[in-house]
């Protein structure tokens, strides 16, 4: 059996998944189906939108399955035969044991952290939010317990302290695809065995939502505030109240003195200077333009 002859079912939904699927297609892997979330409404018009991986799969005539309940596709997977492997990259749903057990040697997961650190749904945001100096990619064998499976391979990515959420998503999605393609042949031929994680070292991260958006500066240091702005850029965003307005901050830095109304006093008596923000008009503008136009 060649590296590309084994049947693959690919699980993925958002843009982080896209490059891994693209690279598998380019490498001529036999992808029998792409599993993704159902189409969802988004944008101001609330129009029904396809997940990114669905669009790519349809371009290459790959069948797309969009189950509401993951186990609903178990019969379809079983019909593919015994020699089928799963690849999961940012799918966004828990895979039950009944589905995992249909794959041989299992489902291979690309996770953007150095497991067992940051198990859960927001490892990229957590690394920035916490001011970490490094993060990475783990290639893991999926188990029923969240992100707890044994590790096939890891790579380390050094952080500069200036990364934003979109920057790091793009970087790690490419790195994840590269390491997946490098180890997948070894997993398929059985020459690479995974190593169990150290449960004593496990840490977890949470689902982010709009409740994480509005920041009270007197409860947070300027450094943590600045890290939050970078970690939550795009989603869930970072807001602060200035006067009667809630401003969405898109770029900031730490200051030791107040020079403008957009220097926000924090818990540690330092200031978060807002360099760029979303104005009430909806446009992204500079500190100077906001002060000139709204204050």
Secondary structure, DSSP 8 states (H G I E B T S, - for coil): --TTTSEEEEEE-SHHHHHHHHHHHHTT-EEEEEE----EEETTTTEEE--HHHHHHHHTT--EE--SSGGGGHHHHHTT-SSEEEEEES--S---HHHHTTSSS-EEEEESS-TTTTEES-HHHHHHHTT-SEEEEEEEE--SSTT-S-EEEEEEEE--S---HHHHHHHHHHHHHHHHHHHHHHHHTT----B---GGG--EE----GGGTB--GGGS-HHHHHHHHHHTTTTT-EEEEETTEEEEEEEEEEESS--STTEEE-TTS-EEEEEEEE-TTS-EEEHHHHHHHH-
